[in-house]
Amino acid sequence: MKLLVFGSLNIDHTYQVHHLVREGETLSSSVYTKNVGGKGFNQAVALAKAGLPVFFAGAIGKDGIFLKEYLQELNMDVSNIRVLDVPTGHAIIQVDEAGSNSIILYGGANQAISEEQIDHVLAQFDEGDYILLQNEISQGENILRKAHSKGIHVILNPSPISPELLTWPLNMVDWLILNEIEGADLSGKNDPDEIIAVLMNDLHIPHIVLTLGEKGAMYACKSACMRQNAIAATVVDTTAAGDTFTGYFFASILSGKKPSEALLTAAAASALAISKEGAAKSIPWAKDVVCK
């Protein structure tokens, strides 16, 4: 069994400012940082730090080679990350003194995934393998359909929700992991139990993981429904909480753990992640994740 993450790679440019810039204003920044990012990237890092072998497919520009090198240092197979003649996807992030932010996102190479690349990548995987998808790259629906047709188990984190994603054949998804806002968008419901009921019964998704922030998380399938409380932590930065949870949950499942064990492990890992600044760099290593 192999796991492929076919997802986004971003460069995050973050500027600390007194206030968010106004129309026509030129504003000085007190601090600038350049970080690795992207939901696909962060979730792959979490999977790797949790101890699972990971294959990554995606696209960057020549300015994003360091992203590929970062993943390679985690012993990830990065042979299917293409370097294109377009800029790497990136975000320009302003953060003011109160912690509020404003973000400009540029898709770049993430929006240049071709059908030829999809076919080349999926040819290397077989029935019974797994693929983890998000909604930050182009051709997402095409990847979903082609992977499903090969008998590859599809894990989908439908983030960010878009009008196009609402038309995807979600009945081809084997595992859906999402937060309560995304759950409400897909189901039209706000109550967690009702969200799960719609996703399972109307959209015919067999396995659902619903994260609920400080209220914890839920897992449901036809034969069971269980809840995991959030683990108390000093909150410093919640940026990578969801991606950490996703990575550790599926690393646990694919390593043979029961869903209840996977929920606990993912909750413990997320608690560690939010106690540190940053995204990928805040994701803990498995040796530091203690489940009580």
C-alpha positions, 0 to 999 in steps of 0.5 A: 500500500502506498500513499500519494499526496497530490496537492499544493505547494506555496511560499508564504510571504508574511509582513508584520504591520501596524495596521492593515494597509488601506487603499492608496497607502504605502506602509512600512513593515516591521518584520518580514518572513518567508515560509513554506506552506500550502495545504497539500504541503503541510498535510504531507509534512504531518504524515511524514513526521507521523512516520508514514512513507509519503509520495508527493505530486504537484508543481512549483516554479524555479523559485520554489525549489526549496519547497521540494528540498524541504520535503525531500529532507523528510524522506518523501518521494518528490519525483513527481513534483514538476518544476514549471516556467511559472511562479510558485503559488504564494501568499502575501500575508499582512498581520497587524498588531492585534493579530488580524490578517489580510491575505492575497493568494496567487495560485501559480504553478498549483493551477498549472496541473495538466492531464498528462501529469495526472496520468503520468503520476497515477500510472505509478499507483495501483488498486488499494493504494491511497490518495489525499486531495485538497482543493488548492490545485487545478484538475482536482475533480479529474484527479478524483475521477481517475484515481477512483476508476483505478480503485485507489482509495480517495481521501478528500479534504475539501478545502477551500470550498468552492462552487466548482467543488460542490459539483464534484462526484463526492460519492467517489470519495472514501474518506472525507475529512473537513471542519464544521464550516466546510461541513455546513457548506456541503450539507446545509446543516449546522449541527455536527450530527446532522452534517454527518447524516447528510454527508453519509446518507445523501452524498454516500460517503462511507467514512467521515471525520469532522473537526470541531475546533475547541469542541474536538472531532468526530468520526463516523461510518455506517456502523459507528460514530464516536467523538474525541474531545480537544486536548488542552493546550496553550494557543499560540498559533492555530495555522497548522492545526487542521493539517496536523490533525489530518496527517496524524489521523490518516498516518494512524489509520493507514498504520492499522490503528482503530479510528478511536486511537487515530482520533486521540493521536491526531488530537494530541498532535494538534494540541502540540502544533497550536502551542508553537508559531508557524505552520509546517515548522510547528507540526510535531514529530511522532516521538513528541506526541504523547497520548493520554 
